[in-house]
Amino acid sequence: MSELEDAKKRATTTYNAAADFFDHPANTFWERFGPEDWWSMIMGSGYRGTVDQLAPETREQVRQENLDFIENAGVRSVEANVVYATAIKSSD
């Protein structure tokens, strides 16, 4: 099997494993942790850089307004798609 074929196989396996279990009960933690998980998702994403630039009192206001919206709108799940990729560095 070539390096490229091996990379494709590993990428497919990873994607299929994630796709098969994204809605598995073990991953449906919203009822356990609630809206606070939304903020954890923000702070664990590329948005953290933007949030970190806010003054502490503004950051807290944004966090609280997000959590209030989630609670008041009855949000119980968030879809956060992920793209998995593998690459092989060219030897050229």
C-alpha positions in Angstrom: 0.0 0.0 0.0 1.4 3.4 -1.0 1.8 6.2 1.6 -1.1 8.1 -0.1 -3.4 5.1 0.0 -2.5 4.5 3.7 -3.2 8.2 4.5 -6.6 8.0 2.7 -7.5 4.8 4.6 -6.6 6.3 7.9 -8.6 9.5 7.1 -11.6 7.4 6.1 -11.4 5.3 9.2 -11.1 8.4 11.5 -14.0 10.1 9.7 -16.2 7.1 9.9 -15.5 6.5 13.5 -16.4 10.1 14.4 -19.5 10.1 12.1 -20.8 6.8 13.6 -20.7 8.1 17.2 -21.4 11.8 17.2 -24.9 11.3 18.5 -24.0 8.4 20.8 -25.6 8.9 24.3 -22.1 9.2 25.8 -21.6 12.4 23.7 -25.0 13.9 24.6 -23.8 15.7 27.7 -26.0 18.8 27.4 -28.4 17.6 30.1 -25.5 17.0 32.5 -23.6 20.3 32.0 -26.0 22.6 30.2 -25.3 26.0 28.6 -22.0 26.4 30.3 -20.7 23.9 27.8 -21.3 26.4 25.0 -18.8 28.7 26.6 -16.3 25.9 26.9 -16.8 25.2 23.2 -16.1 28.9 22.4 -13.0 29.0 24.6 -11.7 25.8 23.0 -12.1 27.1 19.5 -10.7 29.7 17.2 -13.0 32.2 18.8 -10.9 32.2 21.9 -8.5 34.7 20.3 -11.3 37.1 19.8 -12.8 36.7 23.2 -9.4 37.0 24.9 -9.0 40.5 23.3 -12.1 41.7 25.2 -11.8 43.6 28.5 -12.6 41.2 31.4 -16.0 42.9 32.2 -16.9 42.9 28.5 -15.9 39.2 28.2 -18.1 38.3 31.2 -21.0 40.3 29.7 -20.7 38.4 26.3 -20.5 35.1 28.2 -23.5 35.9 30.3 -25.6 37.1 27.4 -24.7 33.9 25.4 -25.7 31.7 28.4 -28.9 33.7 29.0 -29.9 33.4 25.3 -29.3 29.7 25.3 -31.4 29.2 28.4 -34.2 31.5 27.3 -34.4 30.1 23.8 -34.5 26.5 25.1 -31.4 25.5 23.2 -30.6 21.9 24.1 -28.0 20.9 21.5 -25.4 22.5 19.3 -24.1 21.0 16.0 -20.4 21.6 15.7 -19.1 20.0 12.5 -15.5 19.0 12.3 -13.3 18.3 9.3 -10.6 15.7 9.8 -7.7 15.7 7.4 -4.4 14.0 7.0 -1.5 15.1 4.9 1.8 13.8 3.7 4.6 16.3 3.4 6.2 16.1 -0.1 9.8 15.1 -0.1 10.5 17.5 -3.1 
